[in-house]
């Protein structure tokens, strides 16, 4: 089973660069006829099921529309003249003086497995200042959304998949978890055999350099968030001379293997839970879910233990299980804006109503109200397993449980057992962790958040060191939640906008509060 909170979407990928001789990745190269292709930009349709469904993006402020196109890329980058796949792109044209336009600013919002075609319009207003000098561009990476999506199980099967016990207590429960994981992985191999070997982060990085050429940019200007920071780091390693102005926010630690990353996230989510409990009980108004921070956490632990024995009604006919509740709690810790929903969800769960916690869990798992799932789970597992070389056994996880429980009494078991998701995967993993060394690259602004649960703050310094001397420039945000720019902190946004819009690199070690 994947990490039950989709925490690994933010922090566990590994990439092994293929030989540049095979893939034509020299800094100034053109990727054959594909680099000269013309994109047929049109008004965007409504997102399809794999992208999460919903309505077509709203008109842009001040007029204009979001435009979509499909870019052809090699299916197999070791055979650049062979079969191709289509990659879905979206853009909003620059709103400012055309003479001051810098180029395109390409976004990857993380995952892996998240649709950029649906995410960019959802957060478009947050980047209005950047749009004054850039075309804002994002895409569905290969295997995601409209870009030859990985397909595994049906919606009904996924409902069952997410209801299973992801923190097994007995031998029978452990066997059931392993068997259900094998079943899911076998479905992915059966339904997506062709694309599974071609979704590594190195492949997506090569796609981005082709995208740069097709968009007509001499350099890639880039804004990577969460897993997008790892993708950006791999790109910088492969194409250091092609890096323009780049920002990494909610930074993945590129030095960690999957086990180290999962353990780090156990600590990160525990810290976020501690901060949530402290915040609730420190206010002048009474905290409805506990009298002290420890009382809040004790009551949550009791709720989860009770749900393990007897689930309660959720979004009918589904039941709120221990796993679904834990997933919902983790989802709410991604942003301080969600803490009020967590408080309300816990209140209702204590009264026997699991609807809010289940809706939070559904949001993380890509389930819409009509019961359809996006392909974020399938793509997430496919990309992680293609990237990650280690394969962990049930026996190994059991040996590690004490260490994970010490890191987080609440989340430790789930993160530990999430490591078995790639054990029976059809495609071998590439490496223990990615190579992001990028000598010769332009400066990359690396923004770490001290309260980030999914990509712990320490990863920012590790990314700066791994990028190499003179490349990574660290900025610290002392805040809560996953990421910094979308917190709307004025100091962070001024630093990021100053670099992307004017090329002003902030002083290394700058701290925003």
C-alpha positions in Angstrom: 0.0 0.0 0.0 1.3 3.5 -0.6 2.0 5.8 2.3 -1.5 6.2 3.7 -1.3 10.0 3.9 0.4 10.4 0.5 3.3 11.9 2.5 5.8 10.3 0.2 4.4 12.4 -2.6 6.4 15.2 -1.2 9.7 13.6 -0.3 10.6 10.2 -1.7 11.9 10.1 -5.2 15.3 8.9 -6.6 16.7 9.4 -10.0 19.5 7.8 -11.9 20.7 9.8 -14.9 20.9 7.8 -18.1 24.0 8.3 -20.2 23.9 11.6 -22.1 25.4 9.8 -25.0 22.2 7.8 -25.3 19.7 10.6 -24.6 21.3 13.6 -26.2 21.2 15.8 -23.1 24.1 18.2 -23.9 23.3 21.6 -22.6 22.7 23.3 -26.0 21.3 20.4 -27.9 18.0 20.3 -29.9 15.9 17.2 -29.5 15.4 16.5 -33.2 12.2 17.5 -34.9 10.3 17.5 -31.6 12.0 20.7 -30.5 10.6 22.5 -33.6 7.0 21.4 -33.0 4.3 24.0 -32.8 1.8 23.9 -30.0 -1.9 24.3 -30.8 -3.0 26.4 -27.9 -6.8 26.4 -27.3 -9.2 27.3 -24.5 -8.9 24.6 -21.9 -11.6 21.9 -21.6 -12.9 20.6 -18.3 -10.4 18.3 -16.5 -11.0 14.7 -17.2 -11.4 12.0 -14.5 -7.7 11.3 -14.3 -7.0 14.9 -13.6 -9.7 15.0 -10.9 -12.7 16.2 -12.9 -14.6 19.5 -12.3 -15.2 22.5 -14.4 -13.1 24.2 -17.0 -10.8 26.9 -15.5 -12.5 30.3 -15.0 -11.5 33.3 -17.2 -8.4 35.2 -16.1 -8.7 38.4 -14.2 -8.7 41.3 -16.6 -9.8 39.2 -19.5 -8.3 36.3 -21.4 -8.5 32.6 -20.8 -6.4 29.7 -19.7 -5.0 27.9 -22.8 -4.2 24.2 -23.1 -2.0 22.3 -25.6 -0.4 18.9 -26.1 3.4 18.5 -26.6 4.8 15.4 -28.1 7.8 13.8 -26.3 9.7 10.5 -26.7 8.1 7.7 -24.9 11.5 6.3 -24.2 14.3 9.0 -24.0 16.9 6.4 -24.8 15.1 6.2 -28.2 14.5 9.9 -28.9 13.4 9.2 -32.5 11.0 6.4 -31.5 7.4 6.3 -30.4 6.0 9.5 -28.7 3.5 10.3 -26.0 1.5 13.5 -25.5 2.1 15.8 -22.5 -0.8 18.1 -21.5 0.2 21.7 -20.9 -1.6 24.8 -19.6 -0.6 28.5 -19.7 -1.8 32.0 -18.9 -0.2 34.6 -21.1 1.8 37.4 -19.4 -0.4 40.3 -18.3 2.1 43.1 -18.3 4.0 45.2 -20.8 5.1 42.8 -23.6 8.5 44.5 -23.9 9.2 43.5 -20.3 8.2 39.8 -20.6 10.9 37.5 -19.4 9.6 34.2 -20.9 7.7 31.3 -19.5 7.7 30.3 -15.8 7.1 26.6 -15.5 5.5 25.2 -12.3 5.5 21.7 -10.9 3.4 21.5 -7.7 4.5 18.2 -6.4 3.2 14.8 -6.0 4.6 13.0 -7.8 1.3 12.5 -9.5 -0.3 15.9 -9.2 -1.9 17.4 -12.3 -0.4 20.8 -13.0 -3.1 21.4 -15.6 -5.7 21.5 -12.8 -3.5 22.9 -10.0 -2.2 26.0 -11.7 -5.6 27.6 -12.4 -6.7 26.7 -8.8 -3.9 28.8 -7.4 -3.4 31.2 -10.3 -4.3 34.3 -8.3 -1.5 33.6 -5.9 1.0 34.1 -8.8 -0.6 37.2 -10.3 2.5 39.3 -9.6 4.7 36.8 -11.4 2.3 36.8 -14.4 3.2 40.4 -15.0 6.4 39.3 -16.7 6.0 35.6 -17.4 3.6 33.3 -19.1 2.6 31.0 -16.3 2.9 27.4 -17.5 2.4 24.0 -16.0 1.8 20.5 -17.2 0.7 16.9 -16.4 4.0 15.0 -16.1 4.2 11.7 -18.0 2.0 9.1 -16.4 -0.2 11.8 -14.8 -3.6 13.2 -15.7 -3.9 13.6 -19.5 -0.3 12.7 -20.1 -0.7 8.9 -20.9 -1.9 8.3 -17.3 -0.9 5.3 -15.3 -4.1 3.2 -14.6 -4.3 0.6 -12.0 -7.6 -0.2 -10.2 -11.3 0.8 -10.6 -13.0 3.4 -8.4 -14.7 0.7 -6.5 -11.5 -1.2 -6.0 -9.8 2.0 -4.8 -12.5 2.5 -2.2 -11.6 -0.9 -0.9 -7.9 -0.1 -1.1 -8.1 3.0 1.0 -10.3 1.3 3.7 -7.7 -1.4 4.5 -5.7 -1.5 7.7 -2.5 0.3 6.9 -1.1 -0.2 10.4 -1.4 -3.9 10.9 -1.3 -5.2 14.5 -1.4 -9.0 13.9 0.1 -11.5 11.6 -3.1 -11.9 9.7 -3.5 -8.2 9.2 0.1 -8.0 8.0 -0.5 -10.7 5.4 -3.6 -9.0 4.3 -1.8 -5.7 3.7 1.0 -7.4 1.8 -1.5 -9.3 -0.4 -3.6 -6.3 -1.1 -0.5 -4.3 -2.1 0.5 -7.1 -4.5 -3.0 -7.0 -6.0 -2.8 -3.3 -6.6 0.7 -3.5 -8.1 -0.3 -6.4 -10.4 -3.2 -4.3 -11.7 -0.8 -1.4 -12.5 1.4 -3.8 -14.4 -1.5 -5.3 -16.3 -3.2 -2.0 -17.2 -0.1 0.3 -17.7 2.7 -2.0 -18.8 4.0 0.3 -21.5 4.3 3.5 -19.5 5.6 2.1 -16.2 9.3 2.0 -17.2 9.1 5.5 -18.6 8.0 7.6 -15.6 11.2 8.3 -13.8 12.0 11.8 -12.6 14.9 11.9 -15.1 12.3 11.3 -17.9 10.2 14.2 -16.6 13.3 16.4 -16.4 14.1 15.7 -20.0 10.5 16.5 -20.9 11.0 19.9 -19.2 14.0 20.7 -21.3 12.1 19.8 -24.5 9.3 22.0 -23.2 11.8 24.9 -22.7 12.8 24.6 -26.4 9.3 24.3 -27.7 8.2 27.3 -25.6 11.0 29.3 -27.2 13.0 30.0 -24.1 16.8 30.0 -24.0 16.7 29.0 -20.3 14.1 27.3 -18.1 12.6 29.6 -15.5 11.1 27.3 -12.9 9.0 27.2 -9.7 9.1 23.8 -8.0 7.1 22.9 -4.9 7.4 19.8 -2.8 8.4 16.9 -5.1 8.8 19.7 -7.7 12.0 20.7 -5.9 13.4 17.3 -6.5 12.4 17.4 -10.2 14.0 20.8 -10.4 17.2 19.5 -8.8 17.4 16.6 -11.2 16.8 19.0 -14.1 19.6 21.3 -12.8 21.9 18.3 -12.6 21.2 17.2 -16.2 21.1 20.7 -17.7 22.9 23.1 -15.4 23.6 25.6 -18.2 19.9 25.8 -19.1 18.8 26.8 -15.6 17.4 30.4 -15.5 15.7 31.8 -12.5 14.5 29.0 -10.3 12.8 28.7 -6.9 12.4 25.6 -4.8 9.7 25.8 -2.1 8.8 23.0 0.4 12.1 21.3 -0.2 12.8 17.6 -0.5 16.0 16.3 1.1 17.8 14.8 -1.9 20.3 12.9 0.3 17.8 10.5 1.9 16.7 7.0 0.8 13.0 6.1 1.2 13.4 4.8 4.7 15.2 7.9 5.9 12.6 10.1 4.2 9.7 8.2 5.8 11.3 8.5 9.2 12.0 12.2 8.7 8.3 12.7 7.8 7.2 10.8 10.9 9.1 13.5 12.9 7.7 16.2 10.7 4.1 15.3 11.0 4.5 14.7 14.8 5.9 18.2 15.1 2.9 19.6 13.1 0.5 17.7 15.4 2.3 19.1 18.4 2.0 22.6 17.0 -1.7 22.1 16.2 -2.4 20.9 19.8 -0.4 23.8 21.3 -2.2 26.3 19.1 -5.7 25.0 20.0 -5.1 25.0 23.8 -3.2 28.3 23.9 -6.1 30.5 22.7 -8.3 32.6 24.9 -11.4 30.6 23.8 -11.7 27.0 25.1 -10.2 24.3 22.9 -13.1 21.9 22.3 -10.9 18.8 21.7 -8.7 18.9 24.9 -7.5 20.9 27.9 -3.8 20.7 27.3 -1.6 19.8 24.3 -1.0 16.3 25.7 -4.7 15.8 26.3 -5.5 16.7 22.7 -3.0 14.1 21.5 -4.2 11.5 24.0 -7.8 11.9 22.8 -6.8 11.5 19.2 -4.8 8.4 20.0 -7.8 6.9 21.8 -10.1 7.8 18.9 -7.8 5.9 16.5 -7.5 2.9 18.8 -11.3 2.8 19.0 -11.7 3.1 15.3 -9.3 0.2 14.8 -11.8 -2.0 16.7 -15.0 -0.4 15.5 -15.3 2.1 12.6 -17.9 4.8 12.7 -20.1 6.2 9.8 -18.2 8.4 7.4 -19.4 9.4 3.9 -22.1 6.7 3.6 -22.0 3.9 2.9 -18.3 4.0 3.7 -17.0 3.8 7.3 -14.3 5.9 8.9 -11.6 3.4 9.8 -8.4 4.0 11.8 -6.5 4.4 8.5 -8.9 6.8 6.9 -9.0 9.0 10.0 -5.2 9.1 10.3 -5.1 10.0 6.6 -7.6 12.8 7.2 -5.6 14.2 10.2 -2.4 14.2 8.1 -4.1 16.0 5.3 -5.2 18.8 7.7 -1.7 19.3 8.9 -0.5 20.4 5.4 -1.7 23.9 6.1 -2.6 25.9 9.2 -5.7 27.1 7.2 -7.0 23.5 7.6 -6.6 23.3 11.4 -10.1 24.6 12.0 -11.4 21.7 9.9 -9.3 19.2 11.9 -10.8 20.6 15.1 -14.3 20.3 13.8 -13.7 16.9 12.3 -12.3 15.6 15.6 -15.3 17.0 17.5 -17.7 15.3 15.2 -15.8 12.0 15.2 -15.9 12.0 19.0 -19.7 12.2 18.7 -19.7 9.3 16.2 -19.7 11.2 12.9 -16.7 10.6 10.7 -17.8 12.6 7.6 -15.3 15.5 7.9 -12.3 13.4 8.5 -13.3 11.1 5.6 -13.7 14.1 3.3 -10.2 15.3 4.3 -8.9 11.9 3.5 -10.8 11.8 0.2 -9.2 15.1 -0.8 -5.7 13.7 -0.3 -6.5 10.5 -2.2 -8.0 12.3 -5.2 -11.6 11.1 -4.7 -14.3 13.4 -5.9 -17.8 13.7 -4.5 -19.2 11.5 -7.2 -16.9 8.6 -6.2 -14.4 9.0 -9.1 -10.7 9.0 -8.4 -8.0 11.0 -10.2 -5.0 8.9 -11.1 -2.8 10.6 -8.4 -2.4 7.4 -6.4 -1.5 5.3 -9.4 0.9 7.9 -10.7 2.4 8.6 -7.3 3.3 4.9 -6.7 4.5 4.4 -10.3 6.9 7.3 -10.2 8.2 6.6 -6.7 8.7 2.9 -7.4 10.5 3.7 -10.7 12.8 6.1 -8.9 13.4 4.3 -5.6 15.9 1.4 -5.7 15.3 0.0 -2.2 12.6 -2.7 -1.7 11.5 -3.3 1.9 10.1 -6.6 3.3 7.5 -7.1 6.0 10.1 -8.5 8.3 12.3 -5.5 7.8 9.5 -3.0 8.5 8.7 -4.9 11.8 12.3 -4.5 12.9 12.1 -0.8 12.3 8.7 -0.1 14.0 10.2 0.9 17.4 12.3 3.6 15.7 9.3 4.9 13.8 7.1 4.8 16.9 9.7 6.8 18.8 9.6 9.4 16.1 5.8 9.6 16.1 3.4 7.6 18.3 0.6 8.6 16.0 2.1 8.4 12.5 5.1 6.1 12.9 3.4 2.7 12.1 1.7 4.1 9.0 4.9 5.6 7.6 6.8 2.5 8.3 4.3 0.2 6.6 4.1 2.6 3.6 7.6 1.4 2.7 6.3 -1.9 1.4 4.4 -0.3 -1.5 7.2 -0.9 -4.0 8.2 -4.3 -2.8 6.5 -6.2 -5.6 6.7 -3.5 -8.3 7.2 -4.6 -11.9 9.9 -2.1 -12.7 13.2 -1.9 -10.9 14.0 1.3 -9.0 16.7 3.6 -10.3 18.7 4.8 -7.3 18.8 5.2 -3.5 18.4 9.0 -4.0 18.7 11.5 -6.8 21.8 13.3 -8.0 21.1 17.0 -7.9 24.6 18.4 -8.1 24.6 21.2 -10.5 28.0 22.9 -11.0 27.7 25.9 -13.4 24.0 26.4 -12.7 22.5 29.9 -12.1 21.5 30.6 -8.5 18.5 28.6 -7.2 16.5 30.1 -4.4 15.7 27.3 -1.8 12.9 28.1 0.6 12.5 26.0 3.8 9.6 26.2 6.3 10.5 25.3 9.9 7.0 23.9 10.5 6.7 21.9 7.3 5.3 18.4 8.1 5.8 16.7 4.7 9.2 18.1 3.7 10.9 18.8 7.0 12.9 22.0 7.2 16.3 20.3 7.4 15.9 19.2 3.8 16.4 22.8 2.5 20.0 22.9 3.8 20.7 19.4 2.4 19.4 20.6 -1.0 21.6 23.7 -0.9 24.7 21.6 -0.1 23.8 19.0 -2.7 23.3 21.5 -5.5 26.9 22.7 -4.9 28.8 25.8 -4.0 27.4 29.0 -5.4 24.2 27.4 -6.7 21.7 27.0 -3.8 20.7 30.1 -1.8 18.8 29.2 1.4 15.9 31.3 2.7 14.1 30.3 6.0 10.4 30.8 6.7 9.5 30.4 10.4 5.9 29.2 9.8 3.5 26.3 9.7 2.3 24.1 6.9 3.7 22.7 3.7 5.5 25.3 1.7 6.1 29.0 2.3 5.1 31.2 -0.8 1.4 30.3 -0.6 1.4 31.2 3.1 1.2 34.8 1.8 4.0 35.8 4.1 5.1 39.2 2.7 8.8 38.6 3.4 8.9 35.3 1.6 6.9 36.6 -1.4 9.0 39.7 -1.6 12.2 37.6 -1.8 10.8 35.1 -4.3 9.2 37.8 -6.5 12.4 39.9 -6.3 14.4 37.1 -7.7 12.0 35.8 -10.4 10.9 39.3 -11.6 14.2 41.3 -11.2 16.9 38.8 -10.7 17.7 40.0 -7.2 19.2 37.1 -5.2 18.4 37.5 -1.5 21.2 37.2 1.0 21.9 33.6 1.9 20.5 32.7 5.3 17.7 35.3 5.2 15.0 34.5 7.7 11.3 35.4 7.3 8.9 35.3 10.3 
